[in-house]
Amino acid sequence: MDTLIRFIKFPISFDVAKLKSDLSGIMSKNWVDHYNKNDYTGKWTSVALMSQDGKSDNIFALASGDAQMRNTEILDSCGYFKEILDNFHFEKTAVRLLQLAAGAEIKPHSDHCLGYEDGSFRLHIPIITNPDVEFILDGKRLTMNEGECWYIDANFTHSVANRGNQDRIHLVIDGVRNDWTDALFYKEAAENQFVKPGMTMSEEQKLLVIAELKRMNTTASNELIKNLQ
C-alpha cells in the first residue's frame, strides 16, 4: 500500500473575513506576472509579502545566498497576515500571494526540493477560491477551501485550472523544517511517510534545476547539486 504523504490538511483555520480584509488593501498594488512563463496559460500573478530585498515585486520562490528575509512594504500594512506569519515558528524562504485568474491554467509540473523530506515545505492558505478550481496533485483532485491550511508536496506533479468566474488567490508560504514544524507535521503523519517520489528528470530539466540551485548558493543547495550531478 502506498502511504507516501502528498498533502496534509492541517486542523487549523483562519478568519476568512480578516484574510479578505487584508487582501482588499493589496488588490490595487502592482501584481507581477509569474516568472515561469512556459508553465501556464492565462493570467497568473503574484505579490511578495516577504522577500530578500524587502520589495513586493521580488516574487522568486528561491532566495539566493543566506540573506535574511525581510517584510515588504505591503506586509507592513497587513495586520492579520503578519499575525499568521508570526504564529508560524519557522524560517520563511518565500511568502507570496498568488492570483490565478478565471480561465487560467497552470500546466502539470513539479517543484523540485519542496517536500518536507527535503527539509523544506510549502503551505497554502486559500483566501478567495471557487468550486470550479481544479487542483490536481499526483492524479488526485484536492478541494482547498477559504481559510484552510494545506501542505502540498510540490515534488509530486501538480496542476491547477481555474474554471470558475472568479480569480483564485492563495497565501503561499515556503519554509524550512525545524523542531516546531516536526511537531506540527508528525502529528498528522509518521516521519517515514515523507519520502521523495521517484522522479526522472530530463537532462534539460536537471540543468535548469542545477542553475537555480547555483543561484541560491547555500550549503544545502550546493549539497543538492552534488546529488544531482
N, C-alpha and C positions, 0 to 999 in steps of 0.2 A: 504493500500500500504506500502510495506517495504521500508523505506527510510534510513535505517542504513548505515553509511559510512563504506565501506570495504577498499576503497583505494581512493587516490587523485593523479591525475597527475597535479603537480603544473605548472603554467605558467612560468617556469624557465628552461633555458637550459644552458649547459656548453660546452665549446670548446672541441670537441672530439679529435682534434689533440693534444691539450695540455694535456688532460687526458691520451692519449695513450703514449705521450712523457714521462710523469712522470712514468707511468706503466712500460715502457720499461726498466727503470733502476732497476726495482724490480723483474723482471721475473727470474733472476738468484739467487735470495735470497732464504732463507730457508722457503718454504711454508709448513705449518703444517697440517696434516690430521685433519679434523673436529672431535671434540670430541664426537658428538652424533653418535657413530658407528652404532647403530641399525636403524638409520633414513635414510640411503642412501645406494645405490649400486654404484660401480664405484669409481671414484676419486673426492673428494670434499675437497679442501684445502683452507687455509687462512693465511694471514699475518696481524698483527696488526699495525695500524698507530698511535694509541693512546692506552695505557694500563696503569694499575695501577702501574706497576713497571717500565714502560718505555721500556719493552722488546717486540720485534716484534713477539716472539713465544708465548706470552700470549694472546691467541685468545678468551678467555672466554667472553661471551656477558654480563654476570652479574658480576659487580665488587663486591668485598666483603668489608664490612665496609664502612667508609665515606672518604677513602683516595682519594686524588686528582689524576685525570687522567694526565698522562704525555705523551709528544710526544715520539715515539720510534725513534731509530737511523735511521730507514728507512724514516719516515716522514720528518726528518731534511733535506733530500736530494730532497724533492718533493715540489717545489715552488708552483705549481698550486693547488695541494691537500691542502696545508697549506692555500692558499688564499681562497679556498672554505670553509674550516672549520672556518676560521676567520670571514667569512661573515655570518655564521650561529650563531646567538647570543643566544645560549643556552648551558647549561651544557651537555657535551658528556659523556655517560657511556660506550660506545664502539665505536671504529672506526676501521673497518677492510676492507680488500679486500678479497672477496670470489670468488674462482675459481671452477666452475663446469665443469669438463672435458667432452669432447664429449662422448656421450653414457652413461653418469652418470645420476642417478635419485635420487632426494630427495623424500622420501615417504611422503604421506599425514600426516600432524601433525599440531599442533598449539603450539605457544609460549606464554604461559600464562603471562598476565600482560604486554603486549606490544602493547596495543591500546591506542589511545590518551585519551580515557575516564579513563585510569588508571593513567594518569599523566606522561606517558612515550610514546615513539613512535620510529618507525624505518623508515629511509629513504633509498631508493635505487637509486643509480646513475649508470646505465649501462655504462661500458667502452668498453667492447667487447661483442657482442652478435650476434645472427643469427636468421633468420626467423623460424628455426625449434626448438627453445626453447619453451617449453610449460609450462608456469607458470599458474597454476590453483589456484584461490583463491575463496573459497566457491562456487565451481562449475563453476566459470566463468574464461575464459582464458584472461589473460592480456598480451598485447604486449608492452613491455617496450623497447624503442629504445635507442641507444647510445646517451649519453649526456643529457637525460631527467632526471627529478627528481620526484620520486614517494614516496608517503606514503602508506605503506601496514599495515593494521590492522592484525597483526600476531596472534591475539586471534582467528580469523577465520581459519578454516582448509585450508592449502595450500600445494601444491606440485610443484615440478619442474622436468622436464625431458629435458635433452639436446639431442635432436635427430639429431642435426647437426654434421658437421665435424670439428667444431671449438670450442675450450673451451670458456665458458662464464665467464666473470669477471665483478663483480659489486663492486662499493664502497658502503659500507653499514654503515650507521651512526645511532647509538642509542642515543636518547637524552631525556632530562627532560623538561616537559612543563613549560612555563613561559609566561609573558605578550607578549613578542615578538612573540613566536610561536602561541599564541592565535590569534594574528592579522593575521598571515600567514594562519592558518588553517580555521578560521571562515570567512575569505574572500571567501573561496571555499565552505563551508557548514555551516549550522546552528549548534550551540552548542548541541542542543537536538538530532542531528543525530548521535552523537558519543555515542553509547551505547554498553555495553559489550554484546556479543552474549550469548544466553542461552547455557551454557556448562554443560555437565555431565561428570565428571571425575571418573574414576575407583578409588578404594581405593589405588591401587598401584601408579597410576599417582599422586594422591593427596600427598602421602608420599614423592614422588620424588620432587614435587614442594616445599613442606614444607622444605625438606632437603636443597634445593638450596637457599630458602629464608633465612634459618638459617645461611647459609654460608655467605650471604650478610651482615647480622647483621646491618641493618639500621632501623631507626624509621619506615619508610614506609614498609619495608619488614616484620617487626615484627607485624605491624598492619594487613598486608595481611595474615599472619599466623593465627592470631586470627579469621579472617573472614572465612578462610578455615576450621578451627577446629570447 
